[in-house]
Amino acid sequence: MGSTIQMNIPLSKWTLLVVFILTIVLMCAKIFKIWPWRRDIQRPVSVRDFSLKWTDGVVYYREIIPKGKAKLDVLLLHGMSFTSRNWLELNTMNLLASYGYHVIALDLPGYGKSSYKLDTTQTSRSEFLWQFIKKTGFDSPVIVSPSMSGIFSLSYIAALKPVKGFVAIAVVGTDKIPVKDYAHFPPTLIVRGSRDKGLGVTSTDILSKNVPDSSVEVINDAGHACYLDKPEEFHAMLSRFLQLISSQ
């Protein structure tokens, strides 16, 4: 027959035990709250939606502002099959704001909720981006540009518009920029997925060869939209780059 173990602990001792456990839990919670690695993380305000009136339509964007003074302005663009919503769903906007960055994600003309459309010249794209940046109050942003959005970001930077840094994710249009114009590009992070053997390789080769202050990051086992395939790895790369830019 099995034996039964009885714990004959007086009620007062049970009370002391419960109090002791609660004290330990509260102390651990306090230590976790003030631990140094958490000190740089702030709770930002929530992401808000805006629409700017434009010629023959509106331009839609999402914005999140950190608590306190922003370290950098960050402008997130998107690829052909995507919109600003992707950056919201990936938690990119909230993550960057928690580290003190002022973030805007834009629906490019004719995409998402932006009804405004423009012609297809490099000058018009560059001018549109410049006007948008001024209207939103950005100073000299870091531009994060995947794929198709390169036709906007590359022409903007080549036109000597204000920009503090550039994150090029397998961008379209590198072959359309005169080689001499790459000499004045800002610090540039070039990102591609290891499985992107087409545009990712082509744009990486052109940028890394011609942009003086550039670095290349390859995300393993990721395709063309590598930031969607491996968001945590992409966020880590992006955060390191932004920290480097903000410290300069």
C-alpha positions as CSV (number, residue, x, y, z in Angstrom):
1,M,0.0,0.0,0.0
2,G,1.2,3.5,-0.8
3,S,2.0,5.9,1.9
4,T,0.5,9.4,2.1
5,I,2.7,12.4,3.1
6,Q,0.8,15.0,5.0
7,M,2.1,18.6,5.4
8,N,1.0,19.8,8.7
9,I,2.1,23.4,8.4
10,P,0.3,25.9,10.6
11,L,-1.8,28.6,8.9
12,S,0.6,31.3,10.1
13,K,3.5,29.6,8.4
14,W,1.5,29.3,5.1
15,T,0.8,33.0,5.3
16,L,4.5,33.8,5.7
17,L,5.4,31.5,2.8
18,V,2.9,33.2,0.5
19,V,4.2,36.7,1.6
20,F,7.8,35.5,0.9
21,I,7.0,34.2,-2.6
22,L,5.1,37.4,-3.5
23,T,8.1,39.5,-2.3
24,I,10.5,37.6,-4.5
25,V,8.2,38.0,-7.5
26,L,7.9,41.7,-7.0
27,M,11.6,42.1,-6.6
28,C,12.3,40.2,-9.8
29,A,9.7,42.4,-11.6
30,K,11.4,45.6,-10.4
31,I,14.8,44.3,-11.4
32,F,13.5,43.4,-14.9
33,K,12.0,46.9,-15.3
34,I,15.2,48.8,-14.5
35,W,17.7,46.4,-16.1
36,P,20.2,48.3,-18.3
37,W,19.3,46.6,-21.6
38,R,15.8,48.0,-21.3
39,R,16.7,51.6,-20.6
40,D,16.9,52.6,-24.3
41,I,13.5,51.3,-25.0
42,Q,10.7,53.8,-24.7
43,R,6.9,53.3,-25.0
44,P,6.0,55.4,-28.1
45,V,2.6,56.8,-28.9
46,S,0.5,54.7,-31.2
47,V,0.7,54.6,-35.0
48,R,-1.6,57.2,-36.6
49,D,-3.0,57.4,-40.1
50,F,-2.9,60.6,-42.2
51,S,-3.9,61.8,-45.7
52,L,-2.3,64.7,-47.5
53,K,-4.3,66.5,-50.1
54,W,-2.3,66.4,-53.4
55,T,-3.0,67.4,-57.0
56,D,-5.8,65.2,-58.2
57,G,-5.9,63.0,-55.1
58,V,-4.5,62.3,-51.7
59,V,-1.3,60.7,-50.4
60,Y,-1.7,58.4,-47.5
61,Y,0.8,57.6,-44.8
62,R,1.3,56.2,-41.3
63,E,3.3,57.9,-38.6
64,I,4.6,57.1,-35.1
65,I,6.5,59.6,-32.9
66,P,8.7,58.4,-30.0
67,K,8.5,59.9,-26.6
68,G,11.2,62.6,-26.2
69,K,13.4,64.0,-28.9
70,A,13.7,61.8,-32.0
71,K,17.2,60.4,-32.7
72,L,16.5,60.2,-36.4
73,D,13.7,60.5,-39.0
74,V,13.1,57.2,-40.8
75,L,11.0,57.0,-44.0
76,L,9.8,53.5,-45.0
77,L,8.8,52.9,-48.6
78,H,7.4,49.7,-50.1
79,G,7.6,47.3,-53.1
80,M,5.2,46.9,-56.0
81,S,3.0,44.3,-54.4
82,F,2.9,45.9,-51.0
83,T,1.9,49.1,-49.0
84,S,2.8,50.9,-45.8
85,R,0.6,48.3,-44.0
86,N,3.4,45.7,-44.3
87,W,5.6,47.8,-42.0
88,L,2.8,48.0,-39.5
89,E,2.1,44.2,-39.6
90,L,5.9,43.4,-39.2
91,N,5.9,45.7,-36.2
92,T,8.8,47.7,-37.8
93,M,7.2,51.0,-37.0
94,N,6.6,50.3,-33.3
95,L,10.0,48.7,-32.9
96,L,11.9,51.7,-34.4
97,A,9.8,54.2,-32.4
98,S,10.6,52.3,-29.2
99,Y,14.3,53.0,-29.8
100,G,13.6,56.7,-30.3
101,Y,13.1,57.1,-34.0
102,H,10.4,59.1,-35.7
103,V,8.9,56.8,-38.4
104,I,6.7,57.4,-41.4
105,A,5.6,54.7,-43.8
106,L,4.2,55.9,-47.1
107,D,1.8,54.6,-49.6
108,L,3.5,55.6,-52.9
109,P,1.4,57.3,-55.6
110,G,-1.2,54.9,-57.0
111,Y,-0.6,52.3,-54.3
112,G,-2.7,51.4,-51.2
113,K,-4.8,54.3,-50.1
114,S,-2.9,56.9,-52.1
115,S,-5.2,58.0,-54.9
116,Y,-2.7,60.5,-56.4
117,K,-0.8,59.3,-59.4
118,L,2.2,60.9,-61.2
119,D,4.0,60.5,-64.4
120,T,6.9,58.1,-64.8
121,T,9.9,60.4,-65.0
122,Q,12.8,60.3,-62.5
123,T,12.4,64.1,-62.0
124,S,8.8,63.8,-61.0
125,R,9.4,60.9,-58.6
126,S,12.3,62.8,-57.0
127,E,10.3,65.9,-56.7
128,F,7.3,64.1,-55.3
129,L,9.4,62.5,-52.5
130,W,11.0,65.8,-51.7
131,Q,7.6,67.6,-51.4
132,F,6.3,64.8,-49.3
133,I,9.2,64.9,-46.9
134,K,8.9,68.7,-46.6
135,K,5.1,68.5,-46.0
136,T,5.5,65.9,-43.2
137,G,8.2,67.9,-41.4
138,F,11.0,65.5,-41.9
139,D,14.5,67.0,-42.0
140,S,17.0,64.7,-43.5
141,P,15.6,61.1,-43.2
142,V,17.1,57.7,-43.4
143,I,15.2,56.1,-46.4
144,V,14.4,52.4,-46.2
145,S,13.6,51.3,-49.8
146,P,12.6,47.8,-51.0
147,S,12.5,46.8,-54.6
148,M,10.2,49.0,-56.8
149,S,10.5,52.0,-54.5
150,G,14.1,52.3,-55.7
151,I,12.8,54.3,-58.7
152,F,11.8,57.0,-56.2
153,S,14.6,56.8,-53.6
154,L,17.5,56.5,-56.0
155,S,16.4,59.5,-58.1
156,Y,15.8,61.5,-55.0
157,I,19.3,60.8,-53.6
158,A,20.9,61.3,-57.0
159,A,19.2,64.8,-57.2
160,L,21.2,65.8,-54.1
161,K,18.1,66.0,-51.9
162,P,18.5,65.9,-48.1
163,V,19.1,62.3,-46.8
164,K,21.1,61.0,-43.8
165,G,21.2,57.3,-44.7
166,F,19.9,54.8,-47.2
167,V,18.8,51.2,-46.8
168,A,18.5,49.6,-50.2
169,I,16.7,46.2,-50.3
170,A,17.2,44.7,-53.8
171,V,16.2,48.1,-55.3
172,V,14.9,48.6,-58.8
173,G,16.7,51.2,-61.0
174,T,20.3,51.1,-60.0
175,D,21.2,50.9,-63.7
176,K,19.4,54.1,-64.4
177,I,21.6,56.3,-62.2
178,P,24.8,57.8,-63.7
179,V,27.8,56.2,-62.0
180,K,29.1,59.6,-61.0
181,D,26.0,60.3,-59.0
182,Y,26.7,57.4,-56.6
183,A,29.8,59.3,-55.3
184,H,27.7,61.6,-53.1
185,F,25.3,58.9,-51.8
186,P,25.0,58.9,-48.0
187,P,26.0,55.9,-45.8
188,T,24.2,53.0,-47.4
189,L,23.2,49.6,-46.1
190,I,22.6,47.1,-49.0
191,V,20.4,44.2,-48.1
192,R,19.3,41.1,-50.1
193,G,18.1,37.6,-49.5
194,S,20.4,34.7,-50.3
195,R,17.8,33.2,-52.6
196,D,17.4,36.4,-54.7
197,K,19.7,35.6,-57.5
198,G,18.3,38.2,-59.9
199,L,17.6,41.8,-58.9
200,G,19.1,41.3,-55.5
201,V,22.5,40.4,-56.9
202,T,22.5,43.0,-59.7
203,S,21.5,46.0,-57.5
204,T,23.9,44.8,-54.8
205,D,26.8,44.7,-57.2
206,I,26.2,48.2,-58.7
207,L,25.7,49.8,-55.3
208,S,28.6,48.1,-53.5
209,K,30.9,49.0,-56.3
210,N,29.9,52.6,-56.7
211,V,28.7,53.9,-53.3
212,P,31.9,54.8,-51.3
213,D,30.3,54.4,-47.8
214,S,28.4,51.2,-48.2
215,S,28.1,47.8,-46.6
216,V,26.3,44.6,-47.6
217,E,24.2,42.2,-45.6
218,V,22.8,39.0,-46.9
219,I,19.9,37.3,-45.1
220,N,20.3,33.5,-45.4
221,D,17.4,31.4,-46.8
222,A,15.4,34.5,-47.7
223,G,14.0,35.6,-51.1
224,H,13.5,38.9,-52.9
225,A,11.3,40.3,-50.1
226,C,13.9,39.2,-47.5
227,Y,12.6,41.6,-44.8
228,L,9.2,39.7,-44.9
229,D,10.9,36.3,-44.9
230,K,13.2,37.0,-42.0
231,P,11.8,40.1,-40.2
232,E,13.8,39.6,-37.0
233,E,17.1,39.4,-38.8
234,F,16.2,42.3,-40.9
235,H,15.2,44.4,-37.9
236,A,18.5,43.6,-36.2
237,M,20.5,44.8,-39.3
238,L,18.4,47.9,-39.6
239,S,18.7,48.7,-35.9
240,R,22.5,48.5,-36.0
241,F,22.7,50.7,-39.1
242,L,20.4,53.4,-37.5
243,Q,22.4,53.3,-34.3
244,L,25.5,53.9,-36.4
245,I,24.0,56.8,-38.3
246,S,22.5,58.4,-35.1
247,S,25.9,58.3,-33.4
248,Q,27.7,60.2,-36.2
